[in-house]
Amino acid sequence: MSSTILAGIDFSAPSHLVARQLIGVSVLFNGVGGRIVETEAYDGEDPASHSYSGPTDRNFAMFGPPAHAYVYRSYGIHWCLNFVCREEGHGAGVLIRALEPVTGLEQMRERRGTTDEWLLCSGPGKLTQALGVTRAQNGMPLAQPPFELVAALKGIEVVTGPRIGISKAIEVPWRFGLKHSRYVSKRFP
């Protein structure tokens, strides 16, 4: 069984704590990635969460062990990458909304069809396309290749705001971002 502590973060903690702590952590997928600059937390008791109504074929990974990937398709178009947290069976995760692209820029540019660095990973669908993440990674442990997480540097300033792109519990301030980052998907108030 893999550890729930990766990159200095205890993934068995509540999702909103993990989401905040992930800001500044670097995530690589097959050596391509960057620094996490925006996340959103979701919990099994949260009506906006995929896990709110219990396990399904789509969300089963959210109920699995912490520190694993939950990958789902959004609007039938984009893959979205989440990191499972809390104890197994709870159904909580953190959506990785945006990265500052750092490693494998040429691969990201080719996959995204753009040279604009802001457009590479400034949204959950953009970043999975840039990294090459698909449903095939659903349920994979984050502690093993093709994933790699690297601890954040000290002194990270985090901003908070309401989640975006949802219709329930939008007032919950569980969207977190790196203060002054130009790579977030949408500016914080």
C-alpha positions in Angstrom: 0.0 0.0 0.0 1.4 3.4 -0.9 2.0 6.2 1.5 -0.6 9.0 1.7 2.2 11.6 2.2 3.7 12.9 -1.0 5.7 16.1 -1.6 5.2 16.9 2.1 1.4 16.7 1.8 -0.8 14.3 3.8 -3.4 13.2 1.2 -5.6 11.7 4.0 -6.4 15.2 5.2 -9.7 17.0 4.2 -9.8 18.1 0.6 -9.8 21.8 1.2 -6.6 21.5 3.2 -4.9 19.4 0.6 -6.1 21.8 -2.2 -4.4 24.7 -0.4 -1.2 22.8 0.3 -0.9 21.7 -3.4 -0.4 25.2 -4.5 3.3 25.5 -5.5 3.8 21.7 -5.7 5.2 20.5 -9.1 3.4 17.7 -10.9 5.0 15.8 -13.7 3.4 13.2 -16.0 6.0 11.3 -18.0 8.4 14.1 -17.3 6.1 16.8 -18.6 4.5 19.4 -16.2 4.9 22.3 -14.0 4.0 24.1 -10.8 0.4 23.8 -9.6 -1.0 27.4 -9.4 -4.8 26.7 -9.1 -6.9 24.0 -7.4 -10.5 23.3 -6.3 -11.5 21.1 -3.4 -14.5 18.7 -3.5 -15.8 16.5 -0.7 -18.3 13.6 -0.4 -20.6 15.8 1.7 -20.4 18.6 -0.9 -23.4 18.8 -3.4 -21.0 20.0 -6.1 -18.8 16.9 -5.8 -19.1 13.9 -8.2 -19.0 11.7 -5.1 -22.0 13.4 -3.4 -24.5 10.7 -4.5 -22.1 7.8 -3.8 -19.9 5.6 -6.0 -20.6 5.1 -9.7 -18.6 3.6 -12.6 -17.5 7.2 -13.4 -16.3 8.3 -9.9 -15.2 5.0 -8.3 -11.6 6.3 -8.1 -12.7 9.1 -5.7 -13.7 6.4 -3.2 -10.3 4.6 -3.5 -7.1 5.2 -1.6 -5.8 8.7 -1.2 -2.9 10.0 -3.3 -4.3 8.4 -6.5 -5.6 10.0 -9.7 -9.3 10.5 -10.5 -9.6 11.4 -14.2 -13.0 12.1 -15.7 -14.4 13.6 -18.9 -15.9 17.1 -18.6 -18.8 18.1 -20.9 -17.9 15.1 -23.1 -14.8 17.0 -24.3 -11.9 17.4 -21.8 -10.2 15.1 -19.4 -9.8 16.6 -15.9 -7.2 15.5 -13.3 -8.0 15.2 -9.7 -6.0 14.0 -6.7 -8.0 11.7 -4.3 -7.7 12.6 -0.6 -9.3 11.7 2.7 -9.6 8.1 3.8 -10.5 5.3 1.4 -14.3 5.2 0.9 -15.0 8.9 1.7 -15.1 10.3 -1.8 -13.1 13.5 -1.8 -10.6 15.0 -4.3 -8.8 18.1 -5.5 -9.3 19.3 -9.1 -6.0 20.5 -10.6 -7.2 23.6 -12.4 -4.0 25.2 -13.7 -0.2 24.8 -13.9 2.6 27.1 -14.6 4.3 25.2 -17.4 7.9 24.4 -16.6 9.1 21.1 -18.0 8.5 19.6 -21.5 7.3 22.9 -23.0 7.8 21.7 -26.6 5.7 18.6 -26.0 3.0 20.8 -24.4 3.1 23.3 -27.3 2.7 20.5 -29.8 -0.2 18.8 -27.9 -2.0 22.1 -27.4 -1.2 23.6 -30.8 -0.1 26.9 -29.4 3.1 28.7 -28.4 1.3 31.0 -25.9 2.5 29.7 -22.5 -0.7 31.0 -20.7 -2.8 28.8 -23.0 -0.9 25.6 -22.3 -2.2 24.8 -18.8 -4.6 27.5 -17.7 -7.6 25.3 -17.2 -8.3 21.7 -16.3 -8.9 20.5 -19.8 -5.9 22.4 -21.2 -3.5 21.0 -18.7 -4.5 17.4 -19.2 -4.1 17.8 -22.9 -0.7 19.5 -22.5 0.5 16.7 -20.1 -1.1 13.8 -22.1 -3.3 12.6 -19.2 -6.4 10.6 -20.2 -8.9 8.2 -18.6 -6.1 5.5 -18.7 -4.6 7.2 -15.7 -7.8 7.0 -13.6 -7.0 5.3 -10.3 -3.2 5.4 -10.7 -1.0 6.1 -7.7 0.5 9.5 -7.7 3.6 8.1 -5.9 4.7 6.1 -8.9 5.6 6.8 -12.5 4.2 8.1 -14.8 3.4 10.6 -12.0 5.9 12.6 -9.9 5.1 15.2 -7.3 7.8 17.6 -6.0 7.4 19.6 -2.9 6.7 23.4 -3.1 9.3 25.9 -2.2 8.8 27.8 1.0 7.0 31.2 1.1 4.1 30.4 -1.2 1.3 32.9 -0.9 -2.2 31.4 -1.5 -5.4 33.2 -2.4 -8.9 31.8 -2.0 -12.1 32.3 -3.8 -15.4 30.6 -4.8 -15.1 27.6 -7.2 -16.0 28.2 -10.8 -17.8 26.2 -13.5 -20.2 24.6 -11.2 -23.9 25.2 -10.4 -24.1 23.9 -6.8 -22.4 25.2 -3.7 -20.7 27.9 -5.7 -20.3 30.1 -2.6 -17.9 27.6 -0.9 -14.5 29.3 -1.0 -12.6 26.1 -2.0 -10.8 27.5 -5.0 -7.1 28.2 -4.3 -4.4 29.9 -6.3 -0.9 31.1 -6.2 -1.0 34.8 -5.5 -0.2 37.0 -8.6 0.2 34.0 -10.9 -0.5 34.8 -14.5 -1.2 31.1 -15.2 -4.5 30.7 -13.3 -7.5 29.9 -15.4 -9.5 32.9 -14.1 -8.2 35.8 -11.9 -9.1 35.7 -8.3 -11.2 38.6 -6.9 
